[in-house]
Amino acid sequence: MSLGIESMRSHQYSVGIFVFMMISMALFVGIIIGYMKGDAGKGMKTGERVLLLMIGLGVAVAAVFAAVQLLDGFLF
């Protein structure tokens, strides 16, 4: 890993993107949870619940993938 000023700025930029992505993922999952717990979620079919849970699982996997990329190097 290079510790030059350009690589340090690039790393800070990557950290900023990562933080923004985590905030947006948390907001997205919060909206899904709020929808499922609200009145609209009471009439949901089993398949719809499974679909939303799989979307949440995909978001969690994406967060782990992004964290591993950030620890290993730079985000794409």
PDB file of N, CA, C and O in Angstrom:
ATOM      1  N   MET A   1       0.845  -1.176   0.000  1.00  0.00           N
ATOM      2  CA  MET A   1       0.000   0.000   0.000  1.00  0.00           C
ATOM      3  C   MET A   1       0.890   1.238   0.000  1.00  0.00           C
ATOM      4  O   MET A   1       1.808   1.359   0.811  1.00  0.00           O
ATOM      5  N   SER A   2       0.612   2.126  -0.893  1.00  0.00           N
ATOM      6  CA  SER A   2       1.366   3.370  -0.986  1.00  0.00           C
ATOM      7  C   SER A   2       0.821   4.386   0.007  1.00  0.00           C
ATOM      8  O   SER A   2      -0.393   4.535   0.151  1.00  0.00           O
ATOM      9  N   LEU A   3       1.719   5.080   0.689  1.00  0.00           N
ATOM     10  CA  LEU A   3       1.294   6.082   1.660  1.00  0.00           C
ATOM     11  C   LEU A   3       1.472   7.495   1.132  1.00  0.00           C
ATOM     12  O   LEU A   3       1.534   8.442   1.915  1.00  0.00           O
ATOM     13  N   GLY A   4       1.556   7.653  -0.191  1.00  0.00           N
ATOM     14  CA  GLY A   4       1.663   8.980  -0.790  1.00  0.00           C
ATOM     15  C   GLY A   4       0.381   9.774  -0.586  1.00  0.00           C
ATOM     16  O   GLY A   4      -0.656   9.212  -0.236  1.00  0.00           O
ATOM     17  N   ILE A   5       0.457  11.084  -0.807  1.00  0.00           N
ATOM     18  CA  ILE A   5      -0.686  11.956  -0.558  1.00  0.00           C
ATOM     19  C   ILE A   5      -1.860  11.625  -1.475  1.00  0.00           C
ATOM     20  O   ILE A   5      -3.014  11.718  -1.056  1.00  0.00           O
ATOM     21  N   GLU A   6      -1.581  11.241  -2.720  1.00  0.00           N
ATOM     22  CA  GLU A   6      -2.670  10.914  -3.646  1.00  0.00           C
ATOM     23  C   GLU A   6      -3.399   9.646  -3.222  1.00  0.00           C
ATOM     24  O   GLU A   6      -4.626   9.582  -3.293  1.00  0.00           O
ATOM     25  N   SER A   7      -2.656   8.641  -2.782  1.00  0.00           N
ATOM     26  CA  SER A   7      -3.317   7.410  -2.360  1.00  0.00           C
ATOM     27  C   SER A   7      -4.087   7.617  -1.063  1.00  0.00           C
ATOM     28  O   SER A   7      -5.128   6.992  -0.857  1.00  0.00           O
ATOM     29  N   MET A   8      -3.591   8.488  -0.184  1.00  0.00           N
ATOM     30  CA  MET A   8      -4.315   8.776   1.053  1.00  0.00           C
ATOM     31  C   MET A   8      -5.628   9.503   0.748  1.00  0.00           C
ATOM     32  O   MET A   8      -6.655   9.206   1.359  1.00  0.00           O
ATOM     33  N   ARG A   9      -5.600  10.446  -0.187  1.00  0.00           N
ATOM     34  CA  ARG A   9      -6.834  11.144  -0.576  1.00  0.00           C
ATOM     35  C   ARG A   9      -7.807  10.169  -1.224  1.00  0.00           C
ATOM     36  O   ARG A   9      -9.011  10.225  -0.973  1.00  0.00           O
ATOM     37  N   SER A  10      -7.290   9.285  -2.049  1.00  0.00           N
ATOM     38  CA  SER A  10      -8.138   8.307  -2.710  1.00  0.00           C
ATOM     39  C   SER A  10      -8.777   7.377  -1.682  1.00  0.00           C
ATOM     40  O   SER A  10      -9.944   7.007  -1.812  1.00  0.00           O
ATOM     41  N   HIS A  11      -8.011   7.005  -0.665  1.00  0.00           N
ATOM     42  CA  HIS A  11      -8.550   6.146   0.386  1.00  0.00           C
ATOM     43  C   HIS A  11      -9.627   6.884   1.174  1.00  0.00           C
ATOM     44  O   HIS A  11     -10.652   6.290   1.509  1.00  0.00           O
ATOM     45  N   GLN A  12      -9.419   8.164   1.477  1.00  0.00           N
ATOM     46  CA  GLN A  12     -10.440   8.945   2.184  1.00  0.00           C
ATOM     47  C   GLN A  12     -11.707   9.041   1.341  1.00  0.00           C
ATOM     48  O   GLN A  12     -12.815   8.976   1.872  1.00  0.00           O
ATOM     49  N   TYR A  13     -11.547   9.193   0.046  1.00  0.00           N
ATOM     50  CA  TYR A  13     -12.689   9.236  -0.868  1.00  0.00           C
ATOM     51  C   TYR A  13     -13.441   7.908  -0.823  1.00  0.00           C
ATOM     52  O   TYR A  13     -14.672   7.891  -0.799  1.00  0.00           O
ATOM     53  N   SER A  14     -12.709   6.802  -0.810  1.00  0.00           N
ATOM     54  CA  SER A  14     -13.335   5.482  -0.737  1.00  0.00           C
ATOM     55  C   SER A  14     -14.074   5.299   0.580  1.00  0.00           C
ATOM     56  O   SER A  14     -15.163   4.725   0.603  1.00  0.00           O
ATOM     57  N   VAL A  15     -13.499   5.777   1.669  1.00  0.00           N
ATOM     58  CA  VAL A  15     -14.168   5.688   2.967  1.00  0.00           C
ATOM     59  C   VAL A  15     -15.450   6.517   2.946  1.00  0.00           C
ATOM     60  O   VAL A  15     -16.472   6.088   3.481  1.00  0.00           O
ATOM     61  N   GLY A  16     -15.404   7.686   2.339  1.00  0.00           N
ATOM     62  CA  GLY A  16     -16.598   8.520   2.230  1.00  0.00           C
ATOM     63  C   GLY A  16     -17.711   7.834   1.451  1.00  0.00           C
ATOM     64  O   GLY A  16     -18.877   7.886   1.843  1.00  0.00           O
ATOM     65  N   ILE A  17     -17.346   7.189   0.345  1.00  0.00           N
ATOM     66  CA  ILE A  17     -18.334   6.444  -0.442  1.00  0.00           C
ATOM     67  C   ILE A  17     -18.908   5.301   0.386  1.00  0.00           C
ATOM     68  O   ILE A  17     -20.113   5.049   0.350  1.00  0.00           O
ATOM     69  N   PHE A  18     -18.056   4.615   1.128  1.00  0.00           N
ATOM     70  CA  PHE A  18     -18.504   3.500   1.960  1.00  0.00           C
ATOM     71  C   PHE A  18     -19.494   3.974   3.022  1.00  0.00           C
ATOM     72  O   PHE A  18     -20.528   3.340   3.226  1.00  0.00           O
ATOM     73  N   VAL A  19     -19.189   5.077   3.696  1.00  0.00           N
ATOM     74  CA  VAL A  19     -20.082   5.605   4.734  1.00  0.00           C
ATOM     75  C   VAL A  19     -21.421   6.013   4.117  1.00  0.00           C
ATOM     76  O   VAL A  19     -22.476   5.705   4.671  1.00  0.00           O
ATOM     77  N   PHE A  20     -21.385   6.699   2.979  1.00  0.00           N
ATOM     78  CA  PHE A  20     -22.621   7.088   2.300  1.00  0.00           C
ATOM     79  C   PHE A  20     -23.439   5.858   1.927  1.00  0.00           C
ATOM     80  O   PHE A  20     -24.661   5.857   2.076  1.00  0.00           O
ATOM     81  N   MET A  21     -22.772   4.809   1.441  1.00  0.00           N
ATOM     82  CA  MET A  21     -23.464   3.588   1.050  1.00  0.00           C
ATOM     83  C   MET A  21     -24.104   2.910   2.262  1.00  0.00           C
ATOM     84  O   MET A  21     -25.225   2.410   2.167  1.00  0.00           O
ATOM     85  N   MET A  22     -23.408   2.887   3.396  1.00  0.00           N
ATOM     86  CA  MET A  22     -23.965   2.276   4.601  1.00  0.00           C
ATOM     87  C   MET A  22     -25.193   3.048   5.095  1.00  0.00           C
ATOM     88  O   MET A  22     -26.176   2.445   5.525  1.00  0.00           O
ATOM     89  N   ILE A  23     -25.132   4.375   5.031  1.00  0.00           N
ATOM     90  CA  ILE A  23     -26.275   5.191   5.454  1.00  0.00           C
ATOM     91  C   ILE A  23     -27.472   4.940   4.539  1.00  0.00           C
ATOM     92  O   ILE A  23     -28.598   4.791   5.013  1.00  0.00           O
ATOM     93  N   SER A  24     -27.230   4.893   3.241  1.00  0.00           N
ATOM     94  CA  SER A  24     -28.336   4.665   2.304  1.00  0.00           C
ATOM     95  C   SER A  24     -28.909   3.255   2.452  1.00  0.00           C
ATOM     96  O   SER A  24     -30.118   3.067   2.317  1.00  0.00           O
ATOM     97  N   MET A  25     -28.060   2.265   2.726  1.00  0.00           N
ATOM     98  CA  MET A  25     -28.555   0.906   2.953  1.00  0.00           C
ATOM     99  C   MET A  25     -29.397   0.841   4.221  1.00  0.00           C
ATOM    100  O   MET A  25     -30.441   0.188   4.239  1.00  0.00           O
ATOM    101  N   ALA A  26     -28.951   1.512   5.285  1.00  0.00           N
ATOM    102  CA  ALA A  26     -29.710   1.521   6.533  1.00  0.00           C
ATOM    103  C   ALA A  26     -31.074   2.180   6.324  1.00  0.00           C
ATOM    104  O   ALA A  26     -32.080   1.704   6.851  1.00  0.00           O
ATOM    105  N   LEU A  27     -31.112   3.255   5.569  1.00  0.00           N
ATOM    106  CA  LEU A  27     -32.376   3.923   5.268  1.00  0.00           C
ATOM    107  C   LEU A  27     -33.295   2.999   4.466  1.00  0.00           C
ATOM    108  O   LEU A  27     -34.489   2.913   4.751  1.00  0.00           O
ATOM    109  N   PHE A  28     -32.747   2.316   3.477  1.00  0.00           N
ATOM    110  CA  PHE A  28     -33.521   1.402   2.644  1.00  0.00           C
ATOM    111  C   PHE A  28     -34.105   0.262   3.477  1.00  0.00           C
ATOM    112  O   PHE A  28     -35.284  -0.066   3.343  1.00  0.00           O
ATOM    113  N   VAL A  29     -33.282  -0.341   4.335  1.00  0.00           N
ATOM    114  CA  VAL A  29     -33.759  -1.434   5.187  1.00  0.00           C
ATOM    115  C   VAL A  29     -34.786  -0.904   6.190  1.00  0.00           C
ATOM    116  O   VAL A  29     -35.759  -1.592   6.499  1.00  0.00           O
ATOM    117  N   GLY A  30     -34.578   0.303   6.696  1.00  0.00           N
ATOM    118  CA  GLY A  30     -35.552   0.907   7.608  1.00  0.00           C
ATOM    119  C   GLY A  30     -36.906   1.100   6.949  1.00  0.00           C
ATOM    120  O   GLY A  30     -37.940   0.872   7.576  1.00  0.00           O
ATOM    121  N   ILE A  31     -36.910   1.516   5.696  1.00  0.00           N
ATOM    122  CA  ILE A  31     -38.168   1.674   4.961  1.00  0.00           C
ATOM    123  C   ILE A  31     -38.854   0.320   4.789  1.00  0.00           C
ATOM    124  O   ILE A  31     -40.071   0.217   4.943  1.00  0.00           O
ATOM    125  N   ILE A  32     -38.083  -0.712   4.471  1.00  0.00           N
ATOM    126  CA  ILE A  32     -38.664  -2.051   4.310  1.00  0.00           C
ATOM    127  C   ILE A  32     -39.268  -2.529   5.625  1.00  0.00           C
ATOM    128  O   ILE A  32     -40.389  -3.037   5.644  1.00  0.00           O
ATOM    129  N   ILE A  33     -38.533  -2.369   6.727  1.00  0.00           N
ATOM    130  CA  ILE A  33     -39.038  -2.805   8.033  1.00  0.00           C
ATOM    131  C   ILE A  33     -40.279  -2.009   8.417  1.00  0.00           C
ATOM    132  O   ILE A  33     -41.252  -2.575   8.913  1.00  0.00           O
ATOM    133  N   GLY A  34     -40.248  -0.699   8.190  1.00  0.00           N
ATOM    134  CA  GLY A  34     -41.420   0.124   8.484  1.00  0.00           C
ATOM    135  C   GLY A  34     -42.630  -0.288   7.667  1.00  0.00           C
ATOM    136  O   GLY A  34     -43.751  -0.290   8.175  1.00  0.00           O
ATOM    137  N   TYR A  35     -42.414  -0.637   6.414  1.00  0.00           N
ATOM    138  CA  TYR A  35     -43.501  -1.083   5.545  1.00  0.00           C
ATOM    139  C   TYR A  35     -44.071  -2.407   6.034  1.00  0.00           C
ATOM    140  O   TYR A  35     -45.288  -2.595   6.047  1.00  0.00           O
ATOM    141  N   MET A  36     -43.197  -3.327   6.435  1.00  0.00           N
ATOM    142  CA  MET A  36     -43.659  -4.640   6.878  1.00  0.00           C
ATOM    143  C   MET A  36     -44.404  -4.561   8.207  1.00  0.00           C
ATOM    144  O   MET A  36     -45.322  -5.345   8.446  1.00  0.00           O
ATOM    145  N   LYS A  37     -44.019  -3.622   9.077  1.00  0.00           N
ATOM    146  CA  LYS A  37     -44.674  -3.498  10.382  1.00  0.00           C
ATOM    147  C   LYS A  37     -45.930  -2.633  10.330  1.00  0.00           C
ATOM    148  O   LYS A  37     -46.748  -2.672  11.250  1.00  0.00           O
ATOM    149  N   GLY A  38     -46.086  -1.863   9.278  1.00  0.00           N
ATOM    150  CA  GLY A  38     -47.238  -0.971   9.155  1.00  0.00           C
ATOM    151  C   GLY A  38     -48.497  -1.699   8.725  1.00  0.00           C
ATOM    152  O   GLY A  38     -48.525  -2.926   8.624  1.00  0.00           O
ATOM    153  N   ASP A  39     -49.542  -0.915   8.474  1.00  0.00           N
ATOM    154  CA  ASP A  39     -50.821  -1.488   8.050  1.00  0.00           C
ATOM    155  C   ASP A  39     -50.702  -2.189   6.702  1.00  0.00           C
ATOM    156  O   ASP A  39     -51.364  -3.202   6.472  1.00  0.00           O
ATOM    157  N   ALA A  40     -49.879  -1.671   5.821  1.00  0.00           N
ATOM    158  CA  ALA A  40     -49.718  -2.287   4.503  1.00  0.00           C
ATOM    159  C   ALA A  40     -49.067  -3.664   4.616  1.00  0.00           C
ATOM    160  O   ALA A  40     -49.325  -4.542   3.793  1.00  0.00           O
ATOM    161  N   GLY A  41     -48.231  -3.853   5.622  1.00  0.00           N
ATOM    162  CA  GLY A  41     -47.550  -5.133   5.794  1.00  0.00           C
ATOM    163  C   GLY A  41     -48.446  -6.235   6.311  1.00  0.00           C
ATOM    164  O   GLY A  41     -48.126  -7.415   6.163  1.00  0.00           O
ATOM    165  N   LYS A  42     -49.573  -5.868   6.918  1.00  0.00           N
ATOM    166  CA  LYS A  42     -50.476  -6.876   7.478  1.00  0.00           C
ATOM    167  C   LYS A  42     -51.154  -7.694   6.377  1.00  0.00           C
ATOM    168  O   LYS A  42     -51.459  -8.869   6.579  1.00  0.00           O
ATOM    169  N   GLY A  43     -51.389  -7.088   5.227  1.00  0.00           N
ATOM    170  CA  GLY A  43     -52.053  -7.797   4.141  1.00  0.00           C
ATOM    171  C   GLY A  43     -51.095  -8.432   3.153  1.00  0.00           C
ATOM    172  O   GLY A  43     -51.510  -8.864   2.077  1.00  0.00           O
ATOM    173  N   MET A  44     -49.825  -8.495   3.502  1.00  0.00           N
ATOM    174  CA  MET A  44     -48.837  -9.055   2.579  1.00  0.00           C
ATOM    175  C   MET A  44     -48.943 -10.572   2.532  1.00  0.00           C
ATOM    176  O   MET A  44     -49.201 -11.225   3.544  1.00  0.00           O
ATOM    177  N   LYS A  45     -48.742 -11.113   1.353  1.00  0.00           N
ATOM    178  CA  LYS A  45     -48.728 -12.562   1.184  1.00  0.00           C
ATOM    179  C   LYS A  45     -47.376 -13.098   1.638  1.00  0.00           C
ATOM    180  O   LYS A  45     -46.421 -12.341   1.810  1.00  0.00           O
ATOM    181  N   THR A  46     -47.309 -14.398   1.826  1.00  0.00           N
ATOM    182  CA  THR A  46     -46.071 -15.031   2.281  1.00  0.00           C
ATOM    183  C   THR A  46     -44.943 -14.810   1.282  1.00  0.00           C
ATOM    184  O   THR A  46     -43.808 -14.542   1.676  1.00  0.00           O
ATOM    185  N   GLY A  47     -45.245 -14.920   0.002  1.00  0.00           N
ATOM    186  CA  GLY A  47     -44.221 -14.716  -1.026  1.00  0.00           C
ATOM    187  C   GLY A  47     -43.666 -13.302  -1.016  1.00  0.00           C
ATOM    188  O   GLY A  47     -42.475 -13.095  -1.247  1.00  0.00           O
ATOM    189  N   GLU A  48     -44.534 -12.324  -0.748  1.00  0.00           N
ATOM    190  CA  GLU A  48     -44.077 -10.935  -0.677  1.00  0.00           C
ATOM    191  C   GLU A  48     -43.160 -10.725   0.522  1.00  0.00           C
ATOM    192  O   GLU A  48     -42.168 -10.001   0.434  1.00  0.00           O
ATOM    193  N   ARG A  49     -43.495 -11.359   1.640  1.00  0.00           N
ATOM    194  CA  ARG A  49     -42.632 -11.261   2.830  1.00  0.00           C
ATOM    195  C   ARG A  49     -41.260 -11.880   2.555  1.00  0.00           C
ATOM    196  O   ARG A  49     -40.228 -11.321   2.924  1.00  0.00           O
ATOM    197  N   VAL A  50     -41.270 -13.044   1.903  1.00  0.00           N
ATOM    198  CA  VAL A  50     -40.008 -13.712   1.570  1.00  0.00           C
ATOM    199  C   VAL A  50     -39.190 -12.839   0.626  1.00  0.00           C
ATOM    200  O   VAL A  50     -37.974 -12.730   0.779  1.00  0.00           O
ATOM    201  N   LEU A  51     -39.848 -12.219  -0.345  1.00  0.00           N
ATOM    202  CA  LEU A  51     -39.157 -11.348  -1.289  1.00  0.00           C
ATOM    203  C   LEU A  51     -38.480 -10.188  -0.561  1.00  0.00           C
ATOM    204  O   LEU A  51     -37.313  -9.897  -0.822  1.00  0.00           O
ATOM    205  N   LEU A  52     -39.190  -9.527   0.341  1.00  0.00           N
ATOM    206  CA  LEU A  52     -38.601  -8.406   1.077  1.00  0.00           C
ATOM    207  C   LEU A  52     -37.468  -8.864   1.996  1.00  0.00           C
ATOM    208  O   LEU A  52     -36.474  -8.157   2.159  1.00  0.00           O
ATOM    209  N   LEU A  53     -37.618 -10.043   2.593  1.00  0.00           N
ATOM    210  CA  LEU A  53     -36.536 -10.571   3.431  1.00  0.00           C
ATOM    211  C   LEU A  53     -35.302 -10.901   2.593  1.00  0.00           C
ATOM    212  O   LEU A  53     -34.175 -10.676   3.035  1.00  0.00           O
ATOM    213  N   MET A  54     -35.505 -11.432   1.389  1.00  0.00           N
ATOM    214  CA  MET A  54     -34.369 -11.718   0.504  1.00  0.00           C
ATOM    215  C   MET A  54     -33.688 -10.431   0.042  1.00  0.00           C
ATOM    216  O   MET A  54     -32.466 -10.395  -0.105  1.00  0.00           O
ATOM    217  N   ILE A  55     -34.469  -9.376  -0.187  1.00  0.00           N
ATOM    218  CA  ILE A  55     -33.872  -8.082  -0.532  1.00  0.00           C
ATOM    219  C   ILE A  55     -33.027  -7.589   0.635  1.00  0.00           C
ATOM    220  O   ILE A  55     -31.919  -7.092   0.431  1.00  0.00           O
ATOM    221  N   GLY A  56     -33.539  -7.721   1.858  1.00  0.00           N
ATOM    222  CA  GLY A  56     -32.766  -7.337   3.044  1.00  0.00           C
ATOM    223  C   GLY A  56     -31.495  -8.153   3.180  1.00  0.00           C
ATOM    224  O   GLY A  56     -30.446  -7.614   3.533  1.00  0.00           O
ATOM    225  N   LEU A  57     -31.575  -9.444   2.904  1.00  0.00           N
ATOM    226  CA  LEU A  57     -30.386 -10.297   2.949  1.00  0.00           C
ATOM    227  C   LEU A  57     -29.375  -9.867   1.891  1.00  0.00           C
ATOM    228  O   LEU A  57     -28.171  -9.855   2.148  1.00  0.00           O
ATOM    229  N   GLY A  58     -29.858  -9.516   0.711  1.00  0.00           N
ATOM    230  CA  GLY A  58     -28.968  -9.026  -0.345  1.00  0.00           C
ATOM    231  C   GLY A  58     -28.266  -7.744   0.052  1.00  0.00           C
ATOM    232  O   GLY A  58     -27.092  -7.551  -0.262  1.00  0.00           O
ATOM    233  N   VAL A  59     -28.977  -6.868   0.740  1.00  0.00           N
ATOM    234  CA  VAL A  59     -28.375  -5.623   1.219  1.00  0.00           C
ATOM    235  C   VAL A  59     -27.284  -5.931   2.241  1.00  0.00           C
ATOM    236  O   VAL A  59     -26.220  -5.312   2.218  1.00  0.00           O
ATOM    237  N   ALA A  60     -27.542  -6.883   3.136  1.00  0.00           N
ATOM    238  CA  ALA A  60     -26.537  -7.254   4.137  1.00  0.00           C
ATOM    239  C   ALA A  60     -25.294  -7.849   3.473  1.00  0.00           C
ATOM    240  O   ALA A  60     -24.171  -7.527   3.863  1.00  0.00           O
ATOM    241  N   VAL A  61     -25.485  -8.704   2.486  1.00  0.00           N
ATOM    242  CA  VAL A  61     -24.349  -9.295   1.770  1.00  0.00           C
ATOM    243  C   VAL A  61     -23.565  -8.211   1.036  1.00  0.00           C
ATOM    244  O   VAL A  61     -22.335  -8.244   1.009  1.00  0.00           O
ATOM    245  N   ALA A  62     -24.270  -7.256   0.442  1.00  0.00           N
ATOM    246  CA  ALA A  62     -23.593  -6.154  -0.247  1.00  0.00           C
ATOM    247  C   ALA A  62     -22.770  -5.320   0.731  1.00  0.00           C
ATOM    248  O   ALA A  62     -21.679  -4.864   0.390  1.00  0.00           O
ATOM    249  N   ALA A  63     -23.284  -5.119   1.942  1.00  0.00           N
ATOM    250  CA  ALA A  63     -22.548  -4.358   2.949  1.00  0.00           C
ATOM    251  C   ALA A  63     -21.271  -5.090   3.360  1.00  0.00           C
ATOM    252  O   ALA A  63     -20.219  -4.470   3.509  1.00  0.00           O
ATOM    253  N   VAL A  64     -21.362  -6.389   3.540  1.00  0.00           N
ATOM    254  CA  VAL A  64     -20.177  -7.177   3.897  1.00  0.00           C
ATOM    255  C   VAL A  64     -19.163  -7.152   2.758  1.00  0.00           C
ATOM    256  O   VAL A  64     -17.965  -7.001   2.998  1.00  0.00           O
ATOM    257  N   PHE A  65     -19.627  -7.298   1.532  1.00  0.00           N
ATOM    258  CA  PHE A  65     -18.745  -7.264   0.364  1.00  0.00           C
ATOM    259  C   PHE A  65     -18.029  -5.922   0.269  1.00  0.00           C
ATOM    260  O   PHE A  65     -16.829  -5.872  -0.002  1.00  0.00           O
ATOM    261  N   ALA A  66     -18.761  -4.841   0.491  1.00  0.00           N
ATOM    262  CA  ALA A  66     -18.157  -3.503   0.434  1.00  0.00           C
ATOM    263  C   ALA A  66     -17.136  -3.314   1.547  1.00  0.00           C
ATOM    264  O   ALA A  66     -16.084  -2.715   1.324  1.00  0.00           O
ATOM    265  N   ALA A  67     -17.431  -3.815   2.740  1.00  0.00           N
ATOM    266  CA  ALA A  67     -16.488  -3.691   3.851  1.00  0.00           C
ATOM    267  C   ALA A  67     -15.208  -4.465   3.568  1.00  0.00           C
ATOM    268  O   ALA A  67     -14.114  -3.984   3.864  1.00  0.00           O
ATOM    269  N   VAL A  68     -15.333  -5.651   3.000  1.00  0.00           N
ATOM    270  CA  VAL A  68     -14.150  -6.448   2.663  1.00  0.00           C
ATOM    271  C   VAL A  68     -13.326  -5.747   1.589  1.00  0.00           C
ATOM    272  O   VAL A  68     -12.097  -5.737   1.657  1.00  0.00           O
ATOM    273  N   GLN A  69     -13.994  -5.163   0.599  1.00  0.00           N
ATOM    274  CA  GLN A  69     -13.271  -4.422  -0.436  1.00  0.00           C
ATOM    275  C   GLN A  69     -12.532  -3.229   0.158  1.00  0.00           C
ATOM    276  O   GLN A  69     -11.395  -2.949  -0.219  1.00  0.00           O
ATOM    277  N   LEU A  70     -13.176  -2.529   1.083  1.00  0.00           N
ATOM    278  CA  LEU A  70     -12.548  -1.353   1.673  1.00  0.00           C
ATOM    279  C   LEU A  70     -11.345  -1.755   2.522  1.00  0.00           C
ATOM    280  O   LEU A  70     -10.328  -1.062   2.518  1.00  0.00           O
ATOM    281  N   LEU A  71     -11.450  -2.858   3.243  1.00  0.00           N
ATOM    282  CA  LEU A  71     -10.327  -3.309   4.062  1.00  0.00           C
ATOM    283  C   LEU A  71      -9.171  -3.805   3.199  1.00  0.00           C
ATOM    284  O   LEU A  71      -8.005  -3.653   3.563  1.00  0.00           O
ATOM    285  N   ASP A  72      -9.503  -4.399   2.055  1.00  0.00           N
ATOM    286  CA  ASP A  72      -8.478  -4.974   1.189  1.00  0.00           C
ATOM    287  C   ASP A  72      -7.854  -3.944   0.255  1.00  0.00           C
ATOM    288  O   ASP A  72      -6.701  -4.096  -0.146  1.00  0.00           O
ATOM    289  N   GLY A  73      -8.574  -2.933  -0.084  1.00  0.00           N
ATOM    290  CA  GLY A  73      -8.059  -1.958  -1.045  1.00  0.00           C
ATOM    291  C   GLY A  73      -9.026  -0.810  -1.209  1.00  0.00           C
ATOM    292  O   GLY A  73      -9.478  -0.220  -0.228  1.00  0.00           O
ATOM    293  N   PHE A  74      -9.340  -0.498  -2.438  1.00  0.00           N
ATOM    294  CA  PHE A  74     -10.228   0.618  -2.742  1.00  0.00           C
ATOM    295  C   PHE A  74     -11.517   0.096  -3.355  1.00  0.00           C
ATOM    296  O   PHE A  74     -11.539  -0.964  -3.981  1.00  0.00           O
ATOM    297  N   LEU A  75     -12.579   0.846  -3.168  1.00  0.00           N
ATOM    298  CA  LEU A  75     -13.840   0.494  -3.800  1.00  0.00           C
ATOM    299  C   LEU A  75     -13.740   0.757  -5.294  1.00  0.00           C
ATOM    300  O   LEU A  75     -12.987   1.629  -5.728  1.00  0.00           O
ATOM    301  N   PHE A  76     -14.488   0.013  -6.069  1.00  0.00           N
ATOM    302  CA  PHE A  76     -14.468   0.192  -7.525  1.00  0.00           C
ATOM    303  C   PHE A  76     -15.122   1.493  -7.895  1.00  0.00           C
ATOM    304  O   PHE A  76     -15.205   1.828  -9.077  1.00  0.00           O
TER     305      PHE A  76
END
